[in-house]
């Protein structure tokens, strides 16, 4: 389903940055990764830039999964 809302690259960058920091990626690393993720042509990133984005996203995913497991365990222990 297509959305009728437009999100600027600036807003996307803010959203990515917020989510990365929320799940433990260091502020500066998250800022750079978010900037790179909204840049035109991710395939045009240097090897170093690709590595930075990959590392930031892996850190985010690991922490997000950990939080999901904690929330799931808390909910099951309350029932």
Backbone as ProteinMPNN parsed JSONL, in Angstrom:
{"seq_chain_A": "XXXXXXXXXXXXXXXXXXXXXXXXXXXXXXXXXXXXXXXXXXXXXXXXXXXXXXXXXXXXXXXXXXXXXXXXXXXXXXX", "coords_chain_A": {"N_chain_A": [[0.845, -1.177, 0.0], [0.603, 2.13, -0.895], [1.811, 5.147, 0.509], [0.489, 8.396, 1.203], [2.043, 10.293, 2.227], [4.851, 12.426, 2.431], [8.196, 12.159, 3.235], [10.934, 13.987, 3.982], [14.443, 13.781, 3.125], [15.928, 14.822, 5.188], [14.241, 14.477, 7.415], [14.047, 11.669, 7.37], [16.693, 11.059, 7.929], [16.888, 12.061, 10.55], [15.084, 10.328, 11.829], [16.311, 7.792, 11.42], [18.711, 8.255, 12.795], [17.791, 8.723, 15.411], [16.641, 6.212, 16.035], [18.881, 4.516, 15.842], [20.525, 5.535, 17.902], [18.816, 5.164, 20.056], [18.905, 2.429, 20.407], [21.494, 1.985, 21.258], [23.699, 2.594, 19.585], [26.585, 4.529, 19.21], [26.463, 8.092, 19.418], [27.818, 9.802, 17.469], [28.615, 7.948, 15.533], [26.128, 6.948, 14.814], [24.996, 9.252, 13.727], [26.568, 9.706, 11.431], [26.139, 7.297, 10.049], [23.361, 7.43, 9.631], [23.231, 9.663, 7.977], [24.567, 8.686, 5.738], [22.837, 6.607, 5.017], [20.619, 7.889, 3.937], [21.634, 9.088, 1.772], [21.948, 9.584, -1.742], [22.133, 6.779, -3.749], [23.263, 4.27, -2.367], [24.9, 2.26, -3.21], [27.062, 3.576, -4.171], [28.724, 4.198, -2.133], [31.83, 4.396, -0.353], [34.068, 1.699, 0.532], [34.718, 1.917, 3.239], [32.639, 3.564, 4.178], [30.439, 1.915, 3.669], [31.043, -0.146, 5.444], [30.811, 1.196, 7.9], [28.043, 1.821, 7.962], [26.997, -0.777, 7.899], [28.038, -1.861, 10.314], [26.811, -0.147, 12.209], [24.103, -0.742, 11.763], [24.076, -3.459, 12.392], [24.727, -3.367, 15.126], [22.463, -2.011, 16.027], [20.424, -3.865, 15.359], [21.117, -6.094, 16.935], [20.82, -5.047, 19.562], [18.117, -4.345, 19.459], [16.871, -6.829, 19.141], [17.633, -7.977, 21.576], [16.266, -6.323, 23.38], [13.668, -6.93, 22.607], [13.539, -9.606, 23.386], [13.812, -9.346, 26.153], [11.493, -7.873, 26.762], [9.575, -9.736, 25.982], [10.09, -11.834, 27.77], [9.496, -10.546, 30.186], [6.749, -10.041, 29.905], [5.762, -12.652, 29.752], [6.396, -13.602, 32.289], [4.702, -12.196, 33.877], [2.251, -13.245, 33.491]], "CA_chain_A": [[0.0, 0.0, 0.0], [1.386, 3.341, -0.995], [1.471, 6.205, 1.45], [0.327, 9.721, 0.627], [2.88, 11.192, 2.999], [6.218, 12.609, 1.956], [9.166, 12.384, 4.291], [12.162, 14.493, 3.391], [15.659, 13.082, 3.523], [16.311, 15.354, 6.501], [13.417, 13.794, 8.415], [14.477, 10.271, 7.385], [17.976, 11.027, 8.632], [16.594, 12.234, 11.978], [14.461, 9.088, 12.298], [17.347, 6.76, 11.482], [19.645, 8.61, 13.864], [17.107, 8.498, 16.689], [16.511, 4.774, 16.261], [20.204, 3.957, 16.088], [20.965, 5.945, 19.245], [17.899, 4.537, 21.011], [19.33, 1.048, 20.638], [22.857, 1.874, 21.742], [24.783, 2.981, 18.687], [27.15, 5.8, 19.665], [25.836, 9.253, 18.781], [28.524, 10.242, 16.26], [28.537, 6.861, 14.551], [24.739, 6.918, 14.356], [24.775, 10.432, 12.884], [27.222, 9.48, 10.138], [25.433, 6.197, 9.388], [22.057, 7.935, 9.186], [23.493, 10.537, 6.837], [24.907, 7.839, 4.595], [21.677, 5.799, 4.621], [19.676, 8.676, 3.139], [22.321, 9.632, 0.607], [21.569, 8.967, -3.02], [23.012, 5.74, -4.262], [24.028, 3.552, -1.357], [25.911, 1.441, -3.879], [28.194, 4.434, -4.497], [29.499, 4.471, -0.926], [33.147, 3.767, -0.283], [34.111, 0.495, 1.36], [34.719, 2.366, 4.632], [31.289, 4.039, 4.479], [29.585, 0.729, 3.72], [31.373, -0.834, 6.686], [30.234, 1.979, 8.993], [26.597, 1.613, 7.948], [26.764, -2.177, 8.273], [28.306, -2.006, 11.748], [25.764, 0.559, 12.952], [22.86, -1.498, 11.631], [24.225, -4.709, 13.144], [24.613, -3.009, 16.542], [21.054, -1.688, 16.241], [19.641, -5.096, 15.303], [21.46, -6.905, 18.105], [20.196, -4.445, 20.735], [16.665, -4.411, 19.297], [16.485, -8.214, 19.443], [17.809, -8.16, 23.011], [15.142, -5.643, 24.033], [12.474, -7.721, 22.319], [13.571, -10.804, 24.23], [13.564, -8.904, 27.523], [10.068, -7.542, 26.852], [8.824, -10.982, 25.888], [10.265, -12.543, 29.046], [8.769, -9.812, 31.215], [5.313, -10.267, 29.696], [5.419, -14.039, 30.093], [6.525, -13.811, 33.72], [3.587, -11.505, 34.524], [1.006, -13.995, 33.293]], "C_chain_A": [[0.885, 1.232, 0.0], [0.881, 4.39, -0.021], [1.355, 7.535, 0.714], [1.211, 10.74, 1.329], [4.276, 11.239, 2.41], [7.107, 12.879, 3.149], [10.458, 12.82, 3.619], [13.357, 13.669, 3.853], [16.131, 13.553, 4.89], [15.532, 14.664, 7.613], [13.785, 12.315, 8.511], [15.775, 10.137, 8.172], [17.772, 11.162, 10.133], [15.996, 10.957, 12.569], [15.484, 7.961, 12.44], [18.286, 7.012, 12.649], [19.031, 8.322, 15.226], [17.016, 7.012, 17.011], [17.856, 4.12, 16.563], [20.685, 4.275, 17.496], [20.11, 5.273, 20.311], [18.349, 3.123, 21.362], [20.846, 0.914, 20.798], [23.995, 2.183, 20.798], [25.28, 4.356, 19.142], [26.666, 6.94, 18.781], [26.507, 9.629, 17.46], [28.462, 9.2, 15.146], [27.135, 6.788, 13.962], [24.454, 8.081, 13.415], [25.356, 10.215, 11.491], [26.504, 8.379, 9.36], [24.09, 6.667, 8.846], [22.215, 8.827, 7.966], [23.782, 9.719, 5.584], [23.705, 7.042, 4.098], [20.689, 6.583, 3.77], [20.328, 9.283, 1.906], [21.867, 8.9, -0.652], [22.604, 7.936, -3.412], [23.88, 5.082, -3.218], [25.123, 2.695, -1.985], [27.15, 2.253, -4.24], [29.054, 4.774, -3.276], [30.856, 3.791, -1.015], [33.051, 2.528, 0.598], [34.019, 0.86, 2.84], [33.321, 2.844, 5.051], [30.311, 2.874, 4.573], [29.801, -0.033, 5.017], [30.752, -0.121, 7.879], [28.728, 1.757, 9.087], [26.261, 0.193, 8.391], [26.954, -2.384, 9.768], [27.209, -1.35, 12.586], [24.457, -0.221, 12.925], [22.925, -2.827, 12.391], [24.119, -4.453, 14.649], [23.153, -2.744, 16.901], [20.218, -2.963, 16.322], [19.883, -5.967, 16.53], [20.758, -6.365, 19.355], [18.677, -4.526, 20.655], [16.154, -5.81, 19.609], [16.57, -8.476, 20.942], [16.647, -7.514, 23.772], [13.838, -6.395, 23.804], [12.395, -8.956, 23.18], [13.278, -10.445, 25.679], [12.084, -8.595, 27.71], [9.211, -8.801, 26.822], [8.903, -11.764, 27.189], [9.503, -11.87, 30.178], [7.264, -10.07, 31.103], [4.923, -11.681, 30.106], [5.52, -14.307, 31.591], [5.391, -13.133, 34.498], [2.279, -12.285, 34.398], [0.997, -15.273, 34.073]], "O_chain_A": [[1.806, 1.35, 0.808], [-0.317, 4.502, 0.237], [2.043, 7.765, -0.28], [1.125, 11.934, 1.043], [4.811, 10.23, 1.952], [6.801, 13.734, 3.98], [11.009, 12.1, 2.786], [13.283, 12.95, 4.849], [16.676, 12.767, 5.665], [16.105, 14.307, 8.642], [13.832, 11.761, 9.61], [15.936, 9.22, 8.977], [18.414, 10.455, 10.91], [16.354, 10.552, 13.675], [15.516, 7.265, 13.455], [18.617, 6.095, 13.401], [19.681, 7.741, 16.095], [17.286, 6.603, 18.14], [17.951, 3.266, 17.445], [21.19, 3.401, 18.201], [20.621, 4.86, 21.352], [18.184, 2.68, 22.499], [21.415, -0.138, 20.509], [25.158, 2.046, 21.178], [24.477, 5.244, 19.427], [26.484, 6.784, 17.574], [25.83, 9.759, 16.44], [28.28, 9.531, 13.974], [26.97, 6.59, 12.758], [23.75, 7.917, 12.419], [24.704, 10.508, 10.489], [26.285, 8.508, 8.156], [23.725, 6.334, 7.718], [21.421, 8.753, 7.028], [23.292, 10.034, 4.499], [23.563, 6.821, 2.896], [19.985, 5.99, 2.952], [19.658, 9.916, 1.09], [21.457, 7.741, -0.605], [23.806, 8.203, -3.403], [25.09, 5.301, -3.178], [26.152, 2.436, -1.36], [28.184, 1.678, -4.581], [30.003, 5.552, -3.379], [31.012, 2.755, -1.661], [32.071, 2.339, 1.319], [33.323, 0.192, 3.605], [32.876, 2.556, 6.162], [29.454, 2.848, 5.457], [28.843, -0.514, 5.623], [30.22, -0.772, 8.778], [28.2, 1.529, 10.176], [25.336, -0.01, 9.177], [26.12, -3.014, 10.419], [26.736, -1.934, 13.561], [23.782, -0.347, 13.947], [21.928, -3.263, 12.966], [23.493, -5.233, 15.368], [22.666, -3.19, 17.94], [19.407, -3.127, 17.233], [18.939, -6.516, 17.097], [20.171, -7.131, 20.119], [18.016, -4.752, 21.668], [15.124, -5.966, 20.265], [15.691, -9.119, 21.515], [16.111, -8.107, 24.708], [13.001, -6.486, 24.703], [11.32, -9.323, 23.655], [12.561, -11.177, 26.361], [11.485, -9.005, 28.704], [8.232, -8.909, 27.56], [7.897, -12.298, 27.658], [8.929, -12.545, 31.032], [6.593, -10.294, 32.111], [3.883, -11.888, 30.731], [4.798, -15.157, 32.111], [5.153, -13.468, 35.659], [1.315, -12.014, 35.114], [0.022, -16.022, 34.018]]}, "name": "protein", "num_of_chains": 1, "seq": "XXXXXXXXXXXXXXXXXXXXXXXXXXXXXXXXXXXXXXXXXXXXXXXXXXXXXXXXXXXXXXXXXXXXXXXXXXXXXXX"}
